[in-house]
Amino acid sequence: MKRIFSGVQPTGNLHLGNYLGAIRNWVRLQADFDDCLFCVVDLHAITVWQEPDALRANTRETAAAMIAAGVDSARNIIFNQSQVTAHAELAWIFNCVARLGWLERMTQFKEKAGKDKARASVGLYAYPNLMAADILAYKGTHVPVGEDQKQHLELARDIAAKFNHDYGTEFFPIVEPLIFGAATRVMSLKDGAKKMSKSDPSDNSRINMTDSIDDIAKKIRKARTDPEPLPGDIKGLEDRPEAANLVGIYAALEDTTADEVLERFDGEGFGAFKPALADLAVEKLSPIQDEMRRLMDAPDHIDQVLRTGAEKAAALAAPVMAEVQELVGFLKP
Ligand code: TYM
């Protein structure tokens, strides 16, 4: 059986990287998989402080973005993580399976915790175990994500393998990451060495899904580049990370390859390329934004989608959790 699971944190500032690296790929995959679960991971969000009202609003906004981008809420399961208790329950069991040494290698924790590790929450450290639980509570097999989640998915594979080994079973599948498209790692518009991120203090570093048309155009106009004209193929963009990023974004938005884009813009400067990119971004994003606004005006509908999704998700997780409890040796309730 093939089953997709993926998630987005409702931490605000949902951006073009989240769309091109993940959500858009979900829309494509939903046709090929019978079961797809798309989760607003609010338990993950609180590993760093979230204002409760902002968390509620961001949870709805993230769900609205998924639906507006084309995730079919009738065919698939869209829900928020905290409504299904299996996530937290299985995460605890995985806290006892994963080894401290494995978590110590996680680069995202190092980046997020910064220099003062002692002040980071325990949840932030154990975050990848919860992520493994998200997927495996449904015996998810395929996980479409951006490049930055690769290491976490390797850990999910290690956890599944260790659980299977320790309990002498083949119970959990070994998950397959699905990382594809021309923009698996969208970089900051201000620094080609940093990924585009919800938490970057500079709003000009990212294109938010809620940015106005004017802001999108302005941010692209102000994006860092270099004075060279564009080359005829991708090899010419080695050592030009900002230029490569903008070309990658263009290719992803147009659903083509960077080489195809460069063939067209060969020899052009950014004075010509940036307005073309801004037009393309607006053309592709504004229908999604209109739909997001429409959905956000009807929060009851979003809440209903999330509730229905949570009921379906809980029904899928229940037999998995019953078997996990049996394997681990917990008495039946
Ligand atoms: P999050 O909320 O940081 O990001 C959501 C998705 O967007 C992708 N992404 C990017 N892709 C390309 N370029 C970027 N600059 C960029 N930034 C983010 C991420 O790779 C992700 O696919 N831990 C996850 C959420 C999660 C999850 C899961 C994912 C929790 N449980 C289970 C898959 C399966 C996260 O923080 O994503």
Residues whose N, C-alpha, C, O or C-beta is under 5 A from the ligand:
A	BS01	TYM	F5 S6 G7 V8 Q9 G17 N18 G21 A22 V41 H44 M131 D134 V143 P144 V145 G146 E147 D148 Q149 A183 T184 R185 V186 M187 K195 M196
